[in-house]
Amino acid sequence: MQFQSFDESYVERLRAGDFRTQEHFVVYFSELIQLKLRSRLHSPQAIEDVRQETFVRVFTTLRSDRSIRQPERLGAFVNSTCNNVLLEYYRSSSRHSSLEDEEEKDVPAVVVDFVGAVAAKQMEEKVREILAELPEKDRRILREVFLEERDKDDICRDFGVDRDYLRVLLHRAKQSFKALYLKQMGPPPPGAGPAGKV
Amino acid sequence: MDHDEAIRQKAPEKYLLDELDPGIREQFEEHLFQCQDCALDVRATATFIEQSKIILAEKPVEVQARAAAPASSGWLAWFRPAIAAPVFAMLLIVVAYQNLVTVPHLSQAANTPHLLTATSINLMTYGSNPSPVSVHAGTGFLLNVIVPPGAHFSSYKADLFNPAGGVELSLAIPTSAEDTWPIEVPAAERQSGTYKLVVHGIAADGKEVEVGRSSFELQVQK
């Protein structure tokens, strides 16, 4: 499987303020940042604060003279920036105003609506179809893992399965869902993947 | 962590199940932010999980009602063309192979004369048979079992025990005037070691009486 990366032209468009590229960038990394933070921060507001501050710093750096030396490591830069913001958040968690008092930067005003209404409906139907095709036992396992959030060892013991069973169950469900998800997400803008590689 | 390692470790699934150790999680996140394939995997799975939570939280009857339709077809679902056709195709291939290859080969092997390694087992003596039996792996051998004279039983039972103590074979032998029984031990994968033959006479009332036992060394050549 070919390694995919963001390239120099993509970064240049970000620096230049190209709206489509900025929109893709924020949507793409917002989801990853939220997944990263949900296991570390329990407050949705805190997650949102860190997410926004991460983008503030990333855009500030991109538009400065420093920028980033290796455009292909844009993702790593976003990740490390998020780590730094998170660390500062931990340190100053008692001082709630530490992030709010920051001077407002020019962050793209993108409303992060990951999925349009129609696409959301189609994905809901697909997930419903996948769940309906699962044996009752597997549906119950998914309910107890993700909805009831029971201890996974307890779930495995009760259902007579091991941890790998959970992973394979999730993997197979994802494989069934992924094609529709990819179609709904649409192709990346030019320069952000193999479809648009210059 | 590179992409192959992430897939090999099922890192995307473990990440969303919160099963990664902190150090591994950080390594995977560093890779995740760089790799669009893994990012797609994780995002798709996360979306699936979020949707599943909504659907699974609905009243159970709604999910079960949808599931009832396919469940009621049960074993009949196996006869759907999408399943039955490839299954029958496979069965035809297996039958054809057995008829054209396996059976003729076995038939030829069965009809071809060949020498059997043989040894004598004397139940009238104590201890083990001094001569080891040497056979090629997967082949049978012959035991010429010498029985004590004078015993009168309605039938006999010979049990061959392998080195692990399990019964390798059990043979019912009708009453016989012969004092030597040629017992062919069929071809099979066996291990080297000490094998033990125990013969019981079965009286008219069904009681079993040990007639004799002896052991021998089997050497399997690979």
Interface residues (C-beta under 8 A of the other chain):
Chain A: M1 F3 Q4 S5 Y28 F29 E31 L32 L35 K36 S39 R73 G75 A76 V78 N79 V115 M123 E124 V127 R128 I130 L131 A132 E133 E136 R139 L142 R143 V145 F146 L147 K152 R163 D164 L166 R167 L170 H171 A173 K174 F177 K178 Y181 L182 M185 P188 G193
Chain B: H3 K10 P12 E13 K14 Y15 L16 L17 D18 E19 E29 E30 L32 F33 Q34 C35 Q36 D37 A39 L40 D41 V42 R43 A44 T45 A46 T47 F48 I49 Q51 S52 K53 I54 I55 L56 A57 V63 Q64 R66 A67 P70
